[in-house]
């Protein structure tokens, strides 16, 4: 699903894309999502979330800025350029990096995390 499809999916349940507050919550969320992946699933899943990375700054929906260093990112991210939409990568294999990842909103990903 694309980022816009992820927004629509959350809206069906009167929800918004989830935001992560800090590394502790990111770790708890990661551990929870990992339990939802079947053992025979993909080696990783990219799940859209509701924060944005633009001009070297991480933002919540409210527009409030937050330091990107408060989170674990996959290696070489956050990427510069137009990839401002965020996902959390959950791995099901030791060979795949995990953490936050910024990406192009048009490219389909595996799912979405919503919050009320």
Backbone as a ProteinNet text record, in pm:
[ID]
protein_1_A
[PRIMARY]
XXXXXXXXXXXXXXXXXXXXXXXXXXXXXXXXXXXXXXXXXXXXXXXXXXXXXXXXXXXXXXXXXXXXXXXXXXXXXXXXXXXXXXXXXXXXXXXXXXXXXXXXXXXXXXXXXXXX
[TERTIARY]
82.6	0	87.2	41.6	113.2	83.7	154.3	131.8	-11.5	-61.5	-198.3	-300.6	-274.9	-363.5	-358.6	-241.9	-227.8	-312.4	-309.3	-391.6	-538.6	-581.7	-721.5	-760.7	-670	-698	-721.1	-638.4	-656.9	-787.7	-818.1	-939.6	-1065.7	-1063	-1179.5	-1219.1	-1121.9	-1144.9	-1135.6	-1149.1	-1139.2	-1009.3	-901.3	-768.4	-673.9	-555.9	-447.7	-327.3	-234.9	-110.6	-43.1	8.9	68.7	197.7	223.6	349.5	423.4	553.6	638.4	703.7	699.4	746.5	895.8	952.2	1093.2	1143.9	1271	1333	1273.9	1236.2	1175.2	1044.3	959.8	834.4	860.4	961.4	996.5	1034.4	1113.3	1155.3	1035.6	947.4	828.3	739.3	723.6	642.3	704.9	833.7	905.9	885.7	903.5	887.9	745.1	646	506.7	482.1	526.7	504.1	573.3	689.1	762	680.8	604.4	521.4	405.8	372.1	261.3	306	436.4	487.6	495	429.5	441.4	586.2	629.1	767.9	805.7	708.8	738	712.3	698.6	671.2	796.4	781.2	895.4	1006.8	1128.4	1237.4	1220.6	1138.1	1110.7	974.6	922.4	799.3	820.6	784.1	788.7	647	628.9	498	494.6	403.3	391.8	353.5	413.5	376.1	355	314.6	268.8	366.1	491.9	589.7	652.6	711.7	774.4	915.1	1001.8	1139.4	1159.6	1184.7	1199.1	1304.7	1391.2	1498.9	1577.6	1617.3	1699.1	1630.5	1497.3	1423.4	1309.1	1291.6	1183.8	1066.5	944	823.9	712.5	637.2	509.7	401.7	281.4	168.8	142.7	161.3	135.7	231.9	339.9	444.8	559.7	541	648.5	769.1	886.8	1010.8	1060.2	1128.1	1187.7	1321.7	1417.1	1549.5	1545.3	1598.9	1602.2	1695.3	1785	1877.2	1806.2	1680	1604.9	1555	1579.9	1526.7	1636.2	1607.4	1698.1	1655.5	1750	1724	1795.6	1746	1822.4	1950.3	2058	2182.9	2163.3	2233.7	2232.7	2103.4	2019	1898.9	1909	1840.9	1746.2	1815.9	1750.1	1802.8	1770.2	1862.3	1832.4	1742	1689.1	1609.2	1461.1	1386.6	1241	1172.5	1246.8	1184.9	1146.7	1031.1	995	899.4	844.6	744.4	811	766.6	836.7	763.6	844.9	794.7	888.2	838.3	923.1	944.9	1070.3	1104.2	1117.4	1039.9	1043.1	1105.7	1207.4	1277	1237.9	1240.1	1213.1	1336.3	1450.1	1573.3	1691.3	1796.7	1916.8	1984.7	1947.1	2014.9	1955.6	1847.6	1780.7	1792.6	1827.1	1835.9	1696.2	1685	1556.2	1568	1455.9	1452.2	1365.4	1371.5	1296.9	1362.6	1281.1	1326.7	1239	1300.2	1218.7	1216.3	1099.8	1076.7	981.9	977	885.8	743.7	648.5	512.4	439.5	489.2	421.3	454.6	567.1	608.2	534	471.8	394.5	482.7	428.6	493.3	397.3	433.3	363	241.9	232.9	121.3	124.4	37.7	24.7	-2.5	42.3	14.6	-68.9	-190.2	-282.4	-296	-337.8	-368.4	-487.9	-563.6	-681.6	-641.5
-118	0	124.5	227.8	355.3	432.4	541.8	625.7	679.5	725.5	778.1	668.7	547.4	435.6	403.4	419.6	397.3	497.7	623.3	726.1	689.2	647.7	609.8	489.8	394.6	276.4	315.9	404.9	452.1	529.7	612.1	695.6	609.6	490.6	400.1	372.1	372.9	345.5	471.8	586.6	716.6	727.2	685	687.5	767	790.1	855.3	762.7	787.5	711.3	734.8	628.5	634.6	715.3	777.2	848.7	781	779.2	718.2	830.7	822.1	931.4	927.3	806.9	796.5	656.1	633.9	504.6	391.4	418.4	314.8	267.5	360.7	323.4	253.7	299	236.2	89.7	62.5	-74.1	-160.1	-105.5	-179.4	-209.4	-112.1	-129.1	-233.6	-224	-319.9	-461.8	-480.5	-613.3	-665.2	-577.9	-617.1	-656.8	-573.8	-602.7	-731.2	-757.4	-878.9	-1003.1	-996.9	-1111.4	-1134.6	-1035.7	-1047.1	-1100.8	-1113.7	-1165.4	-1317	-1384.3	-1530.2	-1571.3	-1683.7	-1728.2	-1743	-1774.6	-1793.5	-1667.3	-1554.9	-1428.1	-1376.1	-1262.7	-1194.5	-1179.2	-1151	-1129	-998.3	-908	-782.1	-729	-634.7	-564.6	-416.1	-332.9	-187.7	-139.6	-75.8	-33.7	119.1	180.9	327.4	379	491.4	563.4	710.5	791	926.3	1040.8	1014.8	1122.6	1151.3	1270.4	1308.8	1362.2	1339	1387.7	1478.2	1605.9	1702.2	1805.3	1834	1932.3	1905.4	1780	1735.1	1747.8	1754.6	1768.8	1667.7	1607	1511.8	1586.8	1560.3	1632	1534.9	1576	1511.2	1577.8	1518.4	1577.5	1721.6	1750.7	1884.3	1988.5	1941.6	2031.2	2044.5	1992.6	1998	1919.3	1976.1	1910.6	1820.7	1714.9	1623.8	1578.1	1557.1	1515.6	1374.1	1358.6	1226	1131.1	1185.9	1101.6	1028.2	1062.1	993.6	856.3	821.1	697.9	614.2	486.8	396	394.1	418.2	420.7	303.3	260.5	161.8	231.7	158.2	222	313.4	424.3	525.5	605.9	596.2	678.2	763.6	876.7	923	965.4	933.6	968.6	1113.3	1183.9	1321	1320.4	1433.9	1443.4	1441.5	1388.6	1399.4	1286.7	1199.7	1088.6	1132.6	1194.9	1254	1168.9	1063.4	983.8	866.2	838.5	742	610.5	507.9	375.3	315.7	213	134.9	0.7	-38.9	-168	-271.6	-378.5	-490.6	-607.2	-665.1	-774.3	-908.9	-1008	-1144.5	-1230.2	-1163.5	-1231.8	-1150	-1215.1	-1145.1	-1069	-1098.9	-1036.5	-901.6	-860.3	-736	-633.5	-510.5	-404.1	-362.7	-311.2	-266.8	-124.9	-57.8	76.9	166.5	296.2	391.3	405.6	440.1	449.7	552.9	650.5	746.4	703.8	726.2	665.4	750.5	720.1	787.4	737	828.6	789.9	712.1	716.4	649.1	500.5	460.5	320.9	237.8	128.5	47.6	-17.3	-24.7	-90.9	-196	-259	-377.7	-352.6	-237.5	-214.8	-76.8	-57.2	71.3	47.7	141.6	138.7	262.3	240.5	350.4	369.4	490.8	519	612.5	599.7	685	811.9
0	0	0	-71.8	-75.4	54.1	73.1	189.9	191.9	77.1	70.4	99.1	53.4	85.2	234	295.1	439	517.4	475.3	540.4	529.5	411.2	388.7	475.1	488.8	570.5	716.3	768.8	906.5	919.3	820.4	824.9	831.5	774.1	779.7	924.2	1013	1155.1	1240.5	1173.6	1243.2	1321.6	1257.4	1318	1229	1281.4	1207.8	1206.3	1115.3	1118	1252.9	1310	1443.7	1444.5	1557.4	1579.8	1694.6	1684.7	1787.2	1866.7	1997.1	2083.6	2114.4	2127.4	2164.2	2133.1	2158.8	2126.3	2209.4	2333.1	2417.1	2354.4	2315.4	2251.6	2117.2	2044.7	1917.8	1940.2	2042.6	2072.8	2113.1	2196.9	2237.5	2117.3	2031.5	1911.3	1818.7	1799.7	1716.7	1770.2	1900.2	1960.2	1940.8	1955.6	1934.9	1789.6	1696.1	1554.5	1511.6	1568.2	1534.4	1571.8	1681.5	1722.1	1624.7	1546	1450.1	1314.4	1294	1167	1171.5	1077.8	1074.5	1047.3	1100.3	1079.8	932.9	848.1	706.3	624.4	691.9	623.1	553	489.3	429.1	531.7	485.6	580.7	655.1	602.2	671.5	626.4	704.9	667.7	695.6	600.8	617.5	645.8	760.9	808.7	815.3	737.8	737.2	875.4	915.5	1038.2	1002.6	1097.8	1068.2	1087.4	1103.3	1117.1	981.2	967	840.6	864.9	767.5	772.1	651.8	679.9	571.2	607.3	512.5	530.8	659.6	674.7	788.6	923.1	923.5	1047.9	1052.4	1167.4	1190.1	1252.5	1201.8	1248.1	1285.7	1388	1417.7	1332.6	1329.5	1255	1296.3	1422.9	1475.6	1419.4	1357.2	1309.4	1406.7	1529.3	1628.6	1578.1	1598.7	1558.3	1670.8	1631.2	1726.6	1669.9	1755.6	1710.7	1652.7	1533.8	1471.6	1547.1	1629.2	1705.4	1819.4	1847.3	1952.5	1907.8	1781.4	1725.3	1662.3	1649.3	1578.4	1431.4	1341.7	1197	1131.6	1015.3	940.1	893.5	865.9	823.2	701.6	702.2	596	589.7	687.9	696.9	822.1	828	728.1	598.7	486.9	355.4	322.6	261.8	220.4	97.2	63.2	-59.2	-31.9	-126.2	-122.6	-46	16.3	87.6	228.5	242.8	371.3	454.2	398	468.8	538.2	662.6	746	763	784.1	817	921.1	984.9	1073.4	1003.5	993.4	931.7	1042.5	1028.6	1121.9	1048	1105.5	1036.7	1094.2	1008	1048.3	1020.3	1006.2	969.4	1019.5	1053.3	1098.4	984.9	860.7	746.7	706.6	769.6	731.7	843.8	809.1	908.5	952.3	1073.8	1123.6	1177.2	1190.4	1244.1	1158.1	1183.2	1101.8	965.8	868.5	729.6	660.6	593.4	517	371.6	306.4	176.1	92.1	-35.6	-128.2	-103.3	-88.9	-53.3	-163.1	-285.2	-395.3	-404.8	-345.3	-353.7	-249.8	-291.4	-196.4	-90.2	28.4	140.7	194.5	303.9	350.1	437.9	503.8	594	655.3	753.5	819.9	968	1049.1	1192.4	1223.4	1275.3	1304.1	1454.7	1495.9	1635.9	1642.8	1747.8	1767.8	1839.5
[MASK]
++++++++++++++++++++++++++++++++++++++++++++++++++++++++++++++++++++++++++++++++++++++++++++++++++++++++++++++++++++

